[in-house]
Amino acid sequence: MGRLKKIKMKDILTKIWLILSGFGIMFAIISWGQEANIIPPTEVLGGYKGLIATATGLLLYYGVA
């Protein structure tokens, strides 16, 4: 039997914090883009701004962290 890898709670909380930060950053960027008329308003996006921010935030997490 192999050794089981112990996952530290601190590592899990750090990953959660980074994923939530990525979401927040991307949500802010999307909101800024909408205010600057670079990105279509929420009505045109069909209310999927949060979903788009989640997807791009995960991409940001995996690309940077």
VMD Tcl script that builds the backbone (N, CA, C; Angstrom):
set m [mol new atoms 195]
animate dup $m
set s [atomselect $m all]
$s set {name element resname resid chain x y z} {
  {N N MET 1 A 0.833 -1.193 0.000}
  {CA C MET 1 A 0.000 0.000 0.000}
  {C C MET 1 A 0.872 1.247 0.000}
  {N N GLY 2 A 0.469 2.169 -0.843}
  {CA C GLY 2 A 1.216 3.417 -0.909}
  {C C GLY 2 A 0.771 4.388 0.169}
  {N N ARG 3 A 1.574 5.362 0.357}
  {CA C ARG 3 A 1.226 6.387 1.344}
  {C C ARG 3 A 0.116 7.267 0.795}
  {N N LEU 4 A -0.796 7.623 1.663}
  {CA C LEU 4 A -1.837 8.562 1.277}
  {C C LEU 4 A -1.299 9.975 1.455}
  {N N LYS 5 A -1.513 10.782 0.446}
  {CA C LYS 5 A -1.038 12.159 0.512}
  {C C LYS 5 A -1.959 12.972 1.413}
  {N N LYS 6 A -1.368 13.610 2.370}
  {CA C LYS 6 A -2.148 14.442 3.286}
  {C C LYS 6 A -2.314 15.830 2.670}
  {N N ILE 7 A -3.543 16.259 2.614}
  {CA C ILE 7 A -3.827 17.590 2.093}
  {C C ILE 7 A -4.047 18.523 3.280}
  {N N LYS 8 A -3.280 19.556 3.315}
  {CA C LYS 8 A -3.389 20.500 4.412}
  {C C LYS 8 A -4.566 21.438 4.177}
  {N N MET 9 A -5.246 21.769 5.241}
  {CA C MET 9 A -6.396 22.657 5.156}
  {C C MET 9 A -5.984 24.024 4.629}
  {N N LYS 10 A -4.785 24.443 4.961}
  {CA C LYS 10 A -4.297 25.743 4.500}
  {C C LYS 10 A -4.198 25.760 2.972}
  {N N ASP 11 A -3.740 24.676 2.371}
  {CA C ASP 11 A -3.632 24.595 0.918}
  {C C ASP 11 A -5.003 24.660 0.252}
  {N N ILE 12 A -5.984 23.985 0.842}
  {CA C ILE 12 A -7.337 24.000 0.296}
  {C C ILE 12 A -7.923 25.400 0.373}
  {N N LEU 13 A -7.755 26.057 1.524}
  {CA C LEU 13 A -8.285 27.411 1.683}
  {C C LEU 13 A -7.595 28.396 0.747}
  {N N THR 14 A -6.312 28.202 0.513}
  {CA C THR 14 A -5.594 29.066 -0.421}
  {C C THR 14 A -6.141 28.914 -1.831}
  {N N LYS 15 A -6.402 27.688 -2.258}
  {CA C LYS 15 A -6.959 27.464 -3.591}
  {C C LYS 15 A -8.347 28.066 -3.721}
  {N N ILE 16 A -9.170 27.902 -2.695}
  {CA C ILE 16 A -10.512 28.498 -2.723}
  {C C ILE 16 A -10.417 30.016 -2.818}
  {N N TRP 17 A -9.520 30.615 -2.042}
  {CA C TRP 17 A -9.331 32.059 -2.060}
  {C C TRP 17 A -8.891 32.538 -3.447}
  {N N LEU 18 A -7.974 31.819 -4.079}
  {CA C LEU 18 A -7.492 32.214 -5.401}
  {C C LEU 18 A -8.584 32.082 -6.471}
  {N N ILE 19 A -9.405 31.046 -6.382}
  {CA C ILE 19 A -10.497 30.885 -7.343}
  {C C ILE 19 A -11.525 31.999 -7.167}
  {N N LEU 20 A -11.883 32.301 -5.919}
  {CA C LEU 20 A -12.831 33.395 -5.669}
  {C C LEU 20 A -12.256 34.744 -6.097}
  {N N SER 21 A -10.962 34.930 -5.902}
  {CA C SER 21 A -10.320 36.169 -6.340}
  {C C SER 21 A -10.341 36.288 -7.859}
  {N N GLY 22 A -10.096 35.176 -8.546}
  {CA C GLY 22 A -10.158 35.179 -10.008}
  {C C GLY 22 A -11.544 35.552 -10.502}
  {N N PHE 23 A -12.592 35.010 -9.847}
  {CA C PHE 23 A -13.962 35.368 -10.202}
  {C C PHE 23 A -14.197 36.856 -9.997}
  {N N GLY 24 A -13.781 37.375 -8.846}
  {CA C GLY 24 A -13.990 38.792 -8.546}
  {C C GLY 24 A -13.277 39.708 -9.517}
  {N N ILE 25 A -12.056 39.355 -9.865}
  {CA C ILE 25 A -11.281 40.159 -10.811}
  {C C ILE 25 A -11.964 40.175 -12.169}
  {N N MET 26 A -12.373 39.010 -12.648}
  {CA C MET 26 A -12.997 38.940 -13.975}
  {C C MET 26 A -14.371 39.602 -13.983}
  {N N PHE 27 A -15.125 39.501 -12.889}
  {CA C PHE 27 A -16.416 40.175 -12.808}
  {C C PHE 27 A -16.219 41.686 -12.885}
  {N N ALA 28 A -15.192 42.188 -12.189}
  {CA C ALA 28 A -14.901 43.621 -12.228}
  {C C ALA 28 A -14.466 44.061 -13.624}
  {N N ILE 29 A -13.656 43.249 -14.290}
  {CA C ILE 29 A -13.214 43.586 -15.645}
  {C C ILE 29 A -14.387 43.597 -16.614}
  {N N ILE 30 A -15.285 42.608 -16.486}
  {CA C ILE 30 A -16.467 42.576 -17.354}
  {C C ILE 30 A -17.361 43.783 -17.079}
  {N N SER 31 A -17.539 44.131 -15.817}
  {CA C SER 31 A -18.356 45.299 -15.467}
  {C C SER 31 A -17.737 46.580 -16.025}
  {N N TRP 32 A -16.427 46.710 -15.915}
  {CA C TRP 32 A -15.751 47.878 -16.469}
  {C C TRP 32 A -15.918 47.924 -17.984}
  {N N GLY 33 A -15.787 46.759 -18.635}
  {CA C GLY 33 A -15.966 46.706 -20.083}
  {C C GLY 33 A -17.370 47.105 -20.504}
  {N N GLN 34 A -18.356 46.762 -19.695}
  {CA C GLN 34 A -19.720 47.163 -20.009}
  {C C GLN 34 A -19.908 48.660 -19.820}
  {N N GLU 35 A -19.321 49.222 -18.780}
  {CA C GLU 35 A -19.423 50.663 -18.555}
  {C C GLU 35 A -18.709 51.449 -19.654}
  {N N ALA 36 A -17.635 50.888 -20.189}
  {CA C ALA 36 A -16.872 51.549 -21.249}
  {C C ALA 36 A -17.428 51.226 -22.636}
  {N N ASN 37 A -18.542 50.505 -22.693}
  {CA C ASN 37 A -19.181 50.101 -23.957}
  {C C ASN 37 A -18.264 49.257 -24.837}
  {N N ILE 38 A -17.372 48.506 -24.225}
  {CA C ILE 38 A -16.509 47.569 -24.949}
  {C C ILE 38 A -17.201 46.217 -25.048}
  {N N ILE 39 A -17.911 45.848 -23.974}
  {CA C ILE 39 A -18.650 44.591 -23.890}
  {C C ILE 39 A -20.135 44.936 -23.894}
  {N N PRO 40 A -20.959 44.138 -24.571}
  {CA C PRO 40 A -22.398 44.428 -24.582}
  {C C PRO 40 A -22.989 44.451 -23.171}
  {N N PRO 41 A -24.064 45.226 -22.972}
  {CA C PRO 41 A -24.683 45.287 -21.637}
  {C C PRO 41 A -25.259 43.938 -21.209}
  {N N THR 42 A -25.625 43.848 -19.938}
  {CA C THR 42 A -26.126 42.603 -19.366}
  {C C THR 42 A -27.366 42.098 -20.099}
  {N N GLU 43 A -28.214 43.004 -20.569}
  {CA C GLU 43 A -29.419 42.594 -21.279}
  {C C GLU 43 A -29.074 41.803 -22.536}
  {N N VAL 44 A -28.012 42.183 -23.218}
  {CA C VAL 44 A -27.591 41.495 -24.437}
  {C C VAL 44 A -26.930 40.157 -24.094}
  {N N LEU 45 A -26.195 40.113 -22.989}
  {CA C LEU 45 A -25.528 38.876 -22.579}
  {C C LEU 45 A -26.519 37.853 -22.036}
  {N N GLY 46 A -27.748 38.253 -21.834}
  {CA C GLY 46 A -28.754 37.326 -21.350}
  {C C GLY 46 A -28.612 36.986 -19.875}
  {N N GLY 47 A -27.966 37.828 -19.105}
  {CA C GLY 47 A -27.813 37.572 -17.678}
  {C C GLY 47 A -26.750 36.550 -17.340}
  {N N TYR 48 A -25.866 36.272 -18.266}
  {CA C TYR 48 A -24.820 35.273 -18.044}
  {C C TYR 48 A -23.497 35.889 -17.609}
  {N N LYS 49 A -23.533 37.100 -17.100}
  {CA C LYS 49 A -22.296 37.766 -16.704}
  {C C LYS 49 A -21.563 36.976 -15.615}
  {N N GLY 50 A -22.291 36.445 -14.655}
  {CA C GLY 50 A -21.675 35.652 -13.583}
  {C C GLY 50 A -21.063 34.367 -14.100}
  {N N LEU 51 A -21.749 33.715 -15.027}
  {CA C LEU 51 A -21.225 32.478 -15.612}
  {C C LEU 51 A -19.964 32.750 -16.425}
  {N N ILE 52 A -19.984 33.839 -17.185}
  {CA C ILE 52 A -18.797 34.221 -17.967}
  {C C ILE 52 A -17.644 34.575 -17.028}
  {N N ALA 53 A -17.953 35.298 -15.938}
  {CA C ALA 53 A -16.912 35.655 -14.968}
  {C C ALA 53 A -16.352 34.410 -14.287}
  {N N THR 54 A -17.203 33.427 -14.022}
  {CA C THR 54 A -16.732 32.186 -13.406}
  {C C THR 54 A -15.798 31.433 -14.348}
  {N N ALA 55 A -16.198 31.302 -15.607}
  {CA C ALA 55 A -15.375 30.575 -16.584}
  {C C ALA 55 A -14.033 31.269 -16.806}
  {N N THR 56 A -14.067 32.577 -17.011}
  {CA C THR 56 A -12.814 33.297 -17.253}
  {C C THR 56 A -11.979 33.397 -15.974}
  {N N GLY 57 A -12.644 33.430 -14.814}
  {CA C GLY 57 A -11.916 33.428 -13.541}
  {C C GLY 57 A -11.173 32.123 -13.321}
  {N N LEU 58 A -11.798 31.005 -13.718}
  {CA C LEU 58 A -11.104 29.711 -13.625}
  {C C LEU 58 A -9.923 29.659 -14.587}
  {N N LEU 59 A -10.105 30.219 -15.779}
  {CA C LEU 59 A -8.988 30.294 -16.725}
  {C C LEU 59 A -7.852 31.140 -16.151}
  {N N LEU 60 A -8.214 32.240 -15.501}
  {CA C LEU 60 A -7.219 33.097 -14.869}
  {C C LEU 60 A -6.501 32.340 -13.751}
  {N N TYR 61 A -7.251 31.588 -12.955}
  {CA C TYR 61 A -6.653 30.796 -11.870}
  {C C TYR 61 A -5.655 29.783 -12.417}
  {N N TYR 62 A -6.069 29.025 -13.419}
  {CA C TYR 62 A -5.184 27.989 -13.961}
  {C C TYR 62 A -4.021 28.580 -14.753}
  {N N GLY 63 A -4.209 29.767 -15.315}
  {CA C GLY 63 A -3.135 30.383 -16.087}
  {C C GLY 63 A -2.104 31.101 -15.235}
  {N N VAL 64 A -2.533 31.655 -14.091}
  {CA C VAL 64 A -1.635 32.461 -13.284}
  {C C VAL 64 A -1.189 31.730 -12.019}
  {N N ALA 65 A -2.124 31.121 -11.329}
  {CA C ALA 65 A -1.773 30.475 -10.047}
  {C C ALA 65 A -1.025 29.194 -10.318}
}
mol reanalyze $m
mol bondsrecalc $m
mol representation Tube
mol addrep $m
